[in-house]
């Protein structure tokens, strides 16, 4: 246990400034362009649905399962009161999870705790796997978890650091784009069951308020995460 603890909290050296900048540009390109975004958006969905599930457990709602679909959509099934604080927090957690996880990852990266970051991701994926209720969802979680495990066990420290930086930047940038896409769908009346509209139905605030709230939290997370990982600091 002492060796495991020391391994988890092993501190890597600070990355070179150019590594941080190139990682940020790579993540921004992935999020900005259509093809790489479509291929990687499922990772944001994993974080989104994981946020719903964690909030449901923390608010003591009955969590029935998670489904991840091949079109990068997902759903988290819970039971409990159709309104009240538990339902509100569960609905809020989805769009907030990717940027907040990215912010936590930025702090761990800034501390040099790359190994702890990767094993935290593994734990998150294993917990989601126990709750998954469809074959595609299990497959994508196993593939993602296997890639993270292989990276943590066999990749050199420099490679681990680069991948961790790209992943953190991806969560920070990728937390914003789904919110913009959500608002576009709401304008065309194609997202009447979105998290924002569900929150509007169980509270006295309009759906647009929650979209702005999601966007504000994501933008602040990106700004503070960039400050933490600032290569010129």
N, C-alpha and C positions, 0 to 999 in steps of 0.2 A: 504493500500500500504506500509506503514511503517513496518507493521508486516511481510508482504511478503518479503520485501527487507531484513529485519533482518534475516528472515528464510533462504533466499537464500545465504546470506553471513555469515552464522553461521560457525565458525571455530571449527573443531573437533580436538581433541588431536592427537599428533603424534602417528603413529602405533608403536608397539613393533618391534624391528629389526627382530625377527623370523617371524613375520607376513609378512613383506616385502619379505623376502627370500623365504618363502613357497609360497607366491603368484607368485613370479617370476618363481619358479620351476614348479608350476602348469600350468602357461601359456606356459612355454617352452615345457612341456610335451604335452599339447593340440596341439601345432603347429607341434611338431616333429613326433608324431605317426599318422598313416594313418587314423584310424577310428575316433578319436576325431577331427582331422583336417577336415575330410569330413563333419562331423556334424556341425562344427562351421565356416567353410570357408565362408558361406553365409554372416556372419557378416562383414567380410573383403570386400565382394562384395558390401554390402550396403555403406560402407565408400568410396570404389572406385568410384561407380557410383555417389554418392553424391558429390565427388570431381569434377567429370566432370560437373555435373549440376551447382554447385556453380561457377566454372570458366566460364561456358557459360553465366550465368547471369551477372557476373561481367564484362565480355568482350562484353556484349550486343548482344550476339548471341540469336537467337530465340530458346527457349527450348521447344521441342514438347512433351517430356515425358521420363520416365524411365521405363525399364522392368527388373525385377529380375526373374530368372528362377530356376527351381528345381534342376538343375545340378550345381548350385552355380555360373553360369555365369550371365552376365547382359549386358545391352546396354543402353546408353543415346542418345536420338535422338535430334539433333540440326539442325538448318538451318542457313545459312549465307555463307560468302565467304569460298570456299574450301581450302583456304590458308590464310596466313597473321597471325599477332600476336594473334588474337582472337582464331583461330583454333589451333595454336601451344600451347597456354596456356591451352585450354580446353583438348587437348590430353595429355599434361604433367600432368594434375592434378590428373588423376585416380590413378596411382601407387604411387603418392606422398601423397595422402590424408590419408591413414591409418597410416603411421608413423608420419606424422605431427599432426594428431589428437591425436595420442598416446603421442606425446611430449607435446601438450597442456594439455592433461589430466594429465601427470606427473607433470607439473607445478602446476595445480590446486590441485592435491593430496598433493604435497609437502607443499602447503599453507594451507592445511586442509580444503579446500573448496569442500568437497565431495557433499554436497547438490547442489551447483551451477553446479558441473560437471554433476550430474544426470539430472538436469533440462535442461542443455544445450543439452545433448543427446536427451532428449524428444523433445525439440524444433526442433532439426535436423531431427528427425524421422517424426514429424508432417509435416514439410515442404516437405520432400520427399514423404510422403503419398499423398499430394496434387498433386504431379507430376507423380504418378505411373500410368501405363497404362495396367496392367494385374492383374488378380485375385490373382495369387500366390504371386506376389510382394506385393500387398495390405495385404494379409494374414500374410506374414512374418514380415512386418513392424508393423502391429497391435499386433502380438504376442510379438515382441521385445519391442515395446513401452509399452504394458501392463505389461510386466515383470519389466521394469525399473520403471514404475509408482508405481506398487505395492511395489517394493523394497524401493522406496523413501518415501512412505506413512506409511508403516507398519513394516518394518524391523528395528531392533535396530541399533544404530549408529555403533557398532562394526561390524555387518554383512554388513552394507552398505560400510564400509571402506574396508573390505576384498574383496568384490565383485568389488569395484571400482579399487582396486590395481590389481586384476587378469585381469580385462578388459583393463586397461592401458598397462600392460605388454603384454597382448594378441595382442593389436594393434601394439606395438613396434616390437615384434617378428614376428607377422603375416604379417607385411608389407614387410618382407624380402622374405619369402617363395614363394609367387606368382611371384616375379621377377626371382627367380631361376627356377621355373617351366616354366616361359615364355621363358627363354633362351634355356631350353631343347627342347621346342616345336619349337623354331626358328631353332635350329640345325637340326631337322627332317623335316623342312619346313612345319610345321603344324600350323603356326601362321602368315600367310602372311597379315592378316588384324589387327594385334595387334597394340596397341598404338605406340609402338616403330617403327614399320614398316610404319604406317601412317605418323608419324613424319618424317621418312626418305624420304618419297615421297614428302613432302611439304617443306622440308629444304634441305640444302646441306650436312648434316651430316648423316652418316650411322646409321642403326637401332641399331647396337651394342653399339654405343656411348650413346644412350638414355637408353639402359639397364644398362650400367655402371653408368650413372647419377642417375637413379632410385635407384640402389643398394647403391651408395655412400650416397645419402640423407637418405635412410632408416637406413644405418649403423650409420651415425652421429646422427640421431634422437634417435636410441637405446642407443648409448653411452651417449649422454647428458641426456636422460631420466633416465638412470640408475644412472648417477651422481646426478640428482635432488632427486631421491628416495633412494639414498644410505643409508641403515639403520645404517651404522657405522659413518656417518657424525655427 
